[in-house]
Amino acid sequence: MIISASRRTDIPTYYSDWFYNRIKEGFVLVRNPMNFQQVSKIKLSPDVVDGIVFWSKNPMPLLKRLNELDSYMYYFQFTITPYGKDIEPNVPQKNTEAISAFKRVSDIVGEERIIWRYDPILINMKYNMNYHIKAFEHIIKELHTYTQRVTISFIDIEYKGVKNNINELNLTEFSPNMQIELSSQLADIAKSYRLSIDTCAENLDLREYGIERARCIDNLLFEKLLSCDLTIGKDKNQRLECGCVMSIDIGMYNTCMNGCRYCYANYSKNAIEKNLTKHNPLSSLLFGEIRESDKISERVVKSYKSYQTLSFI
């Protein structure tokens, strides 16, 4: 089993104490986002957790107790974009904090266990294509010796959270041809710094520019890190273009305090404010407590590790 922590919220930044308490107790409770009364109990012991993927814009709070994860394999999806407080109101300053944090994490876990995400890419009068090209190269100059890969993607305006913030984003036209043109230039920059580049869940085929389809939950990376095979399949709950393998996400929607205007996981300001009053680091749930009407079921989980044995005749 691979744990995703989390596509739905920034656990490393805001809920690291809760996460470590769950690791210590060996299980976590997760509500079904489609049926709130259904709660899964998920075992978190090292014998079933093959890996953990952390998604964050500032994982520094997680580093304080990182030794508690010595029995686990994990890597980071670390997002650093070129946007200011108008788009990412609560994200650390890029030049003074975020880039420094990225380097710190890389120094601790190694460059192959931290992936730089430059996404989602949006276009408006302020953040135009030339801006992105210059910003991308500025950031890559700082990070290219601290990672091996960069992942890009483009804003999806069909998400409810994006639609709610569409006026604040002031988006301008960003046609597929424009996306291809920008992608090719970013690929050239990445290549010049010897970084591989891929794209997350995009229907554009950019392979002719050296841009592969990303596996953000990456069985191949885990196999390399674990030195064994993982007999695990594609995640059928994600979009068709998504290359991720199966994982269990332990986060919750409408709980991230980064406040990013392009976020798909935050789509109700009222729900966010309400949820933030219900976080208890000692609870088995990320937010709130178990109620009498809840139905808890233990999810069947297992390790997907497969060690090939050699037989000698």
C-alpha positions as CSV (number, residue, x, y, z in Angstrom):
1,M,0.0,0.0,0.0
2,I,1.1,3.5,-0.8
3,I,-0.1,6.4,1.3
4,S,-0.8,9.8,-0.3
5,A,-0.4,12.6,2.2
6,S,-2.1,14.3,0.6
7,R,-3.7,15.5,-2.7
8,R,-6.5,17.0,-0.6
9,T,-4.6,19.2,1.9
10,D,-1.1,20.2,2.9
11,I,-0.5,17.7,5.7
12,P,3.3,18.4,6.1
13,T,2.8,22.1,6.6
14,Y,-0.3,22.2,8.8
15,Y,-0.9,18.8,10.3
16,S,2.5,17.1,10.8
17,D,1.9,16.5,14.6
18,W,-1.4,14.8,13.8
19,F,0.4,12.7,11.1
20,Y,3.1,11.5,13.5
21,N,0.5,10.6,16.1
22,R,-1.2,8.4,13.5
23,I,2.2,6.8,12.7
24,K,2.8,6.2,16.4
25,E,-0.6,4.6,17.0
26,G,-0.4,2.6,13.7
27,F,-3.7,3.5,12.1
28,V,-5.7,6.4,10.7
29,L,-9.4,7.0,10.2
30,V,-10.4,8.6,6.9
31,R,-13.9,9.8,5.9
32,N,-15.3,8.9,2.5
33,P,-15.6,12.3,0.7
34,M,-18.6,11.0,-1.2
35,N,-20.3,9.6,1.9
36,F,-19.3,11.4,5.1
37,Q,-20.7,8.8,7.4
38,Q,-18.5,6.0,5.9
39,V,-15.2,5.9,7.7
40,S,-12.3,3.7,6.8
41,K,-9.8,2.5,9.4
42,I,-6.4,2.1,7.7
43,K,-3.4,0.3,9.1
44,L,-0.2,2.3,9.0
45,S,2.4,-0.1,10.2
46,P,5.6,-0.5,8.1
47,D,4.7,-4.1,7.2
48,V,1.9,-2.9,4.9
49,V,3.0,0.6,4.0
50,D,5.3,0.3,1.0
51,G,5.8,4.0,0.7
52,I,4.4,7.5,1.5
53,V,4.1,10.4,-0.9
54,F,4.1,13.8,0.7
55,W,2.6,16.7,-1.2
56,S,3.5,20.2,0.2
57,K,4.5,23.8,-0.4
58,N,6.4,23.9,2.9
59,P,7.3,20.6,4.5
60,M,9.6,22.1,7.1
61,P,7.3,21.3,10.1
62,L,7.5,17.6,9.1
63,L,11.3,17.6,9.4
64,K,11.3,18.1,13.2
65,R,10.4,14.5,13.8
66,L,11.5,12.9,10.5
67,N,13.4,10.2,12.5
68,E,10.1,8.7,13.4
69,L,9.8,7.6,9.7
70,D,13.0,5.6,9.7
71,S,11.0,2.4,9.1
72,Y,9.2,3.9,6.0
73,M,10.2,4.8,2.5
74,Y,8.9,8.1,1.3
75,Y,9.5,11.0,-1.1
76,F,8.2,14.6,-1.5
77,Q,6.2,16.3,-4.2
78,F,7.3,19.9,-3.4
79,T,5.5,22.7,-5.2
80,I,7.2,26.0,-5.9
81,T,5.5,28.3,-8.4
82,P,6.2,31.9,-9.4
83,Y,3.0,33.4,-8.0
84,G,2.6,36.1,-5.4
85,K,0.2,36.6,-2.5
86,D,-2.5,37.5,-5.1
87,I,-2.7,33.8,-6.1
88,E,-1.1,32.0,-3.1
89,P,-1.9,34.2,-0.1
90,N,-0.5,32.0,2.6
91,V,2.4,30.3,0.9
92,P,6.0,31.1,2.1
93,Q,8.1,33.6,0.1
94,K,9.8,31.8,-2.8
95,N,13.3,33.3,-2.7
96,T,13.7,33.6,1.1
97,E,11.8,30.5,2.4
98,A,10.5,28.0,-0.2
99,I,13.7,27.5,-2.1
100,S,15.7,27.3,1.1
101,A,13.3,24.7,2.4
102,F,13.5,22.7,-0.8
103,K,17.3,22.6,-0.5
104,R,17.1,21.6,3.2
105,V,14.7,18.7,2.5
106,S,16.9,17.5,-0.4
107,D,20.0,17.6,1.8
108,I,18.3,15.3,4.3
109,V,16.5,12.8,2.0
110,G,18.5,13.0,-1.2
111,E,17.8,14.6,-4.6
112,E,15.9,11.6,-6.0
113,R,13.4,11.7,-3.2
114,I,12.2,15.3,-3.8
115,I,10.4,16.3,-7.0
116,W,9.9,19.9,-7.9
117,R,6.3,20.8,-9.1
118,Y,5.9,23.9,-11.2
119,D,2.1,23.7,-11.3
120,P,-0.5,24.6,-12.2
121,I,0.6,27.0,-14.8
122,L,-2.0,29.8,-15.4
123,I,-1.8,32.8,-17.7
124,N,-3.1,36.4,-17.0
125,M,-1.8,39.9,-17.6
126,K,0.7,39.7,-14.8
127,Y,1.8,36.0,-15.2
128,N,2.2,35.8,-18.9
129,M,4.3,33.4,-20.9
130,N,7.4,35.4,-20.8
131,Y,7.0,35.7,-17.1
132,H,6.8,31.9,-16.7
133,I,9.9,31.3,-18.9
134,K,12.0,33.7,-16.8
135,A,10.6,32.5,-13.5
136,F,11.1,28.8,-14.4
137,E,14.7,29.4,-15.2
138,H,15.3,31.5,-12.1
139,I,13.9,28.7,-9.9
140,I,15.7,25.9,-11.8
141,K,19.0,27.6,-11.4
142,E,18.5,27.3,-7.6
143,L,17.1,23.8,-7.5
144,H,18.8,21.8,-10.3
145,T,21.4,20.3,-8.1
146,Y,18.8,19.4,-5.4
147,T,16.4,17.3,-7.5
148,Q,16.3,15.2,-10.6
149,R,12.8,15.9,-11.9
150,V,10.3,18.8,-12.5
151,T,6.6,18.2,-13.1
152,I,4.4,20.8,-14.9
153,S,0.7,21.0,-15.5
154,F,-1.8,23.6,-16.6
155,I,-4.7,25.1,-14.7
156,D,-8.0,23.2,-15.0
157,I,-10.9,25.7,-14.9
158,E,-13.5,22.9,-14.6
159,Y,-12.7,22.3,-11.0
160,K,-15.3,23.8,-8.6
161,G,-12.6,25.5,-6.5
162,V,-11.2,27.2,-9.6
163,K,-14.6,28.3,-10.8
164,N,-15.3,30.0,-7.4
165,N,-12.1,32.0,-7.8
166,I,-12.2,32.6,-11.5
167,N,-12.7,36.4,-11.2
168,E,-9.7,36.8,-8.8
169,L,-7.5,34.8,-11.2
170,N,-8.2,37.2,-14.1
171,L,-7.3,34.5,-16.6
172,T,-6.5,35.2,-20.2
173,E,-6.5,32.9,-23.2
174,F,-4.3,29.9,-22.8
175,S,-4.9,27.7,-25.9
176,P,-3.5,24.3,-26.5
177,N,-1.0,25.8,-29.0
178,M,0.1,28.3,-26.4
179,Q,0.5,25.4,-23.8
180,I,2.6,23.5,-26.3
181,E,4.8,26.5,-27.1
182,L,5.4,27.2,-23.4
183,S,6.0,23.5,-22.6
184,S,8.7,23.2,-25.4
185,Q,10.5,26.2,-24.0
186,L,10.4,25.0,-20.4
187,A,11.6,21.6,-21.7
188,D,14.6,23.2,-23.3
189,I,15.5,25.0,-20.0
190,A,15.1,21.8,-18.0
191,K,17.3,19.9,-20.5
192,S,20.0,22.6,-20.3
193,Y,20.1,21.9,-16.5
194,R,20.0,18.2,-17.0
195,L,16.6,17.8,-15.3
196,S,14.0,15.4,-16.6
197,I,10.6,17.0,-17.1
198,D,7.1,15.5,-17.2
199,T,3.5,16.6,-17.1
200,C,0.8,15.8,-14.7
201,A,-2.5,14.5,-16.0
202,E,-2.5,16.5,-19.3
203,N,-4.1,15.3,-22.5
204,L,-1.5,17.0,-24.6
205,D,1.1,14.7,-26.0
206,L,4.4,16.5,-25.4
207,R,6.8,13.6,-25.8
208,E,8.4,15.1,-29.0
209,Y,9.7,17.8,-26.7
210,G,11.1,15.4,-24.2
211,I,8.2,15.7,-21.8
212,E,6.9,12.4,-20.5
213,R,3.6,11.7,-18.7
214,A,4.2,11.9,-14.9
215,R,3.5,9.2,-12.3
216,C,3.2,11.4,-9.2
217,I,2.5,8.3,-7.2
218,D,5.3,6.4,-8.8
219,N,5.8,2.7,-8.4
220,L,8.9,2.8,-10.5
221,L,10.6,5.3,-8.2
222,F,9.5,3.3,-5.2
223,E,10.9,0.1,-6.8
224,K,14.2,1.8,-7.2
225,L,14.3,3.2,-3.7
226,L,13.1,-0.1,-2.1
227,S,15.2,-2.3,-4.4
228,C,12.3,-4.6,-5.1
229,D,9.3,-4.9,-7.4
230,L,5.8,-3.6,-6.6
231,T,3.0,-5.6,-8.0
232,I,0.6,-2.6,-8.0
233,G,-1.8,-1.4,-10.7
234,K,-2.9,2.0,-12.1
235,D,-5.2,4.1,-9.9
236,K,-8.5,3.8,-11.7
237,N,-10.1,6.6,-9.5
238,Q,-7.9,9.3,-11.1
239,R,-8.3,10.9,-14.5
240,L,-7.6,8.9,-17.6
241,E,-4.5,10.9,-18.3
242,C,-3.1,10.4,-14.8
243,G,-0.2,7.9,-14.6
244,C,-0.4,7.3,-10.9
245,V,-0.6,3.9,-9.4
246,M,-3.0,3.0,-6.6
247,S,-2.7,4.8,-3.3
248,I,-4.8,5.7,-0.3
249,D,-5.2,9.4,0.5
250,I,-5.5,10.3,4.2
251,G,-6.4,13.9,3.7
252,M,-9.6,15.8,3.6
253,Y,-11.0,18.5,1.3
254,N,-11.6,22.0,2.4
255,T,-8.9,21.9,5.1
256,C,-5.8,23.6,3.5
257,M,-4.8,27.0,4.8
258,N,-2.6,27.9,1.9
259,G,-5.5,29.6,0.2
260,C,-4.3,29.1,-3.3
261,R,-6.8,30.6,-5.8
262,Y,-6.3,27.7,-8.3
263,C,-6.9,24.9,-5.8
264,Y,-9.4,22.1,-6.6
265,A,-9.3,20.7,-3.0
266,N,-10.7,23.9,-1.4
267,Y,-14.0,24.9,-2.8
268,S,-16.0,26.2,0.2
269,K,-14.8,29.1,2.4
270,N,-17.5,28.3,4.9
271,A,-16.5,24.7,5.1
272,I,-12.8,25.6,5.5
273,E,-13.6,27.9,8.4
274,K,-15.8,25.4,10.0
275,N,-13.3,22.5,9.6
276,L,-10.4,24.4,11.0
277,T,-12.2,24.7,14.4
278,K,-12.4,20.9,14.5
279,H,-8.8,19.8,14.1
280,N,-7.4,17.8,17.1
281,P,-3.9,16.5,16.7
282,L,-4.8,13.6,19.0
283,S,-7.8,12.5,17.0
284,S,-7.8,9.5,14.7
285,L,-9.5,11.7,12.1
286,L,-7.9,14.7,10.6
287,F,-10.9,16.7,11.5
288,G,-13.6,16.1,14.1
289,E,-14.4,13.1,16.1
290,I,-16.3,9.9,15.5
291,R,-20.1,10.2,15.8
292,E,-22.7,7.6,16.7
293,S,-24.1,7.7,13.1
294,D,-20.7,6.9,11.6
295,K,-20.0,3.4,10.2
296,I,-16.4,2.4,10.6
297,S,-15.0,-0.4,8.5
298,E,-11.4,-1.7,8.5
299,R,-10.0,-1.4,5.1
300,V,-8.1,-4.5,3.8
301,V,-4.6,-3.4,3.0
302,K,-1.4,-5.2,2.1
303,S,2.1,-4.7,0.9
304,Y,2.8,-5.0,-2.8
305,K,6.5,-5.7,-2.4
306,S,7.7,-8.7,-4.5
307,Y,11.2,-9.9,-3.9
308,Q,12.5,-12.1,-6.7
309,T,14.4,-15.1,-5.4
310,L,17.1,-16.7,-7.3
311,S,17.3,-20.5,-7.5
312,F,20.6,-22.2,-8.2
313,I,20.7,-25.7,-9.8
